[in-house]
Amino acid sequence: MKKKLSWSAAAVLALLMAAPASLADAPKQGGAAVVTFNNDLTTLDPQIGYDWQNWSVIKSIFDGLMDYEPGSTVLTPDLAESYTVSDDGLTYTFILREGLKFHNGRAVTAADVKYSLERAVNPATQSPGGGYFGAIAGYDDVAGGKSTELSGVVATDDRTVAITLTRPDATFLHLMAINFGYVVPKEEIEKSGADWGKQPVGTGAFKFVEWVPGQRIVLERNKDYFRAGVPYLDKLTFEFGQDPTVAVLRLKKGEVDIVGDGIPPAQFTELVADPANKDLIAIGDQLHTGYVTMNVTIAPFDNVKVRQAVNMAINKDLVVRLINNRGVPAVQALPPAMPGYNVDNKGYAYDPEGAKKLLAEAGVADGFATEIYAMNVDPNPRIAQAIQQDLAAVGIKAEIKSLAQAEVIAAGGAGTAPMIWSGGMAWIADFPDPANFYYGILGCAGAVEGGWNWSRYCNKDLDARAEKADTLVSDAQAAERIGEWKAVFDDVLKEAPWAPIFNEKRFTYHSARLGGDPALFTDPIHIPVNYDFIYAIDAQ
């Protein structure tokens, strides 16, 4: 059975029709927006960037073969005009749109798609998402350093690329929509070398202008963007070194348009209750879990009873109160809205005495000293302190390392951090499927240098079961596949490489100058704000 889809402007029309009455005016071309962040970004290299703060900027500069309709979880072709799938589910053939251009003016070809995927998988790139493409034929040779070419990716002409898999993969089209597969120009990467991530060239709605480290990143509208009519904004500036509390004051003064780090807890109740903010605070569900990782390669976290004890020691209800009840306590790795979530599995109850008993059984009845890394933006230090106090109550003395986001990510990727509170870097799904909550952050593929599996947990048996589940690609096998994933996550919970803490909603505070469907400000997938489709109400 072959499937063929093509993108339609209907999605854009629908989102504009859905705008609140106060934002009902048709979008106009022009205007600018300023977004603030406390911490600078780490990179704009799409094959490397892998946190929510990088995502929305990278998404503004680059595109992939697939994407999601604005503000939704519905897949649609992006750089691809259409695609077909072979009857055996192993070969995907994509036809690129006509007239695609990189920001440097060069035409985009199928060879660029092949190069970009190979770059993601090449170990020299140190991409934290290279493992996502493990089903593509030739992956093992490239990932193992035996080849630089994915034999399963063939550019048959300038507009056609065929991708052959070694096994059916129910997540494959989702993988073509995440940033690791975004299309990049080889010549620009070779020219820039190590600086490529600081001066990117893509195909996206916005073109890179400048990056002043610690101060700002400036983007401008790509007038040659393949999608007619967007972006609406002429200029987009990201300012760094901005405390969220100060950013809120600046927004009220008209100096800032989006508080990128979210509403500070201390101001949350006041801002949400203010009628003047009714149309300025967008609220959306997220496929999100905040968690504490435990590095299973570092004693005593190599003992499953110690990890289970940590799960039982933390009062999750208290942590949720610290974030103004903007979430619910998490009992497993998957968020409740994700397929595969097991409503019957209640996880580890808060039980300090039970935790002490497990520590004694593990041979550390007197406790131990360790470190917990946390991002230094409120409320993360306070959450880390609450976790620290709970651990101290059972004899675990955890010193807090409160650092910039980039430093926490680096420690996690290097495998040097015993514990990490994921905080502002907590897992927000790349795509709405349980596989996305496994391979990169709990599977063996992510337990590598530079990877996102900060617990370094690697269970090859579970990996094999996960891969088997993803071979169930037909609609008739959908329920069976989700049942298999549910069992995988139940077993992960038993081994407790994480302590899941809460599942959060996102609240985005923006100025009255910006319009668009509220869903654009709280994207449910992998970007917090979709800048391609928001617009300036007062644009001339």
Buried (B, 14 or more C-beta within 10 A) or exposed (E): EEEEBEBEEEBBEBBBEEBEEEBEEEBBBBBBBBBBBBBBBBBBBBBBBBBBBBBBBBBBBBBBBBBBBBBBBEBBBBBBBBBBBBEEBBBBBBBBBEEBBBBEEBEBBBBBBBBBBBBBBBBEBBBBBBBBBBBBBBBEBBBEEEBBBBEBBBBEEEBBBBBBBBBBBBBBBBBBBBBBBBBBBEEBBEEBEEEBBBBBBBBBBBBBBEBEEEEBBBBBBBEEBBBEEBBBBBBBBBBBEBBBBBBBEBBBEEEBBBBBBBBBBEBBEEBBEEEEBEBBBBEBBBBBBBBBBBBBEBEBBBBBBBBBBBBBBBBBEBBBEBBBEBBBBBBBBBBBBBBBBBEEBEBBEBBBEBBBBBBBBBEBEEBBEBBBBBBBBBBBBBBBBBBBEBBEBBBBEBEBBBBBBBBBBBBBBEBEBBBBBBBBBBBBBBBBBBBBBBBBBBBBBBBBEBBBBBBBBBBEEBBEBBBEBBBBBEEEBEEEBBBBBBBBBBEBBEBBBBBBBBBBBBBBBBBBBBBBBBBBBBBBBBBBBBBBBBBBBEBE
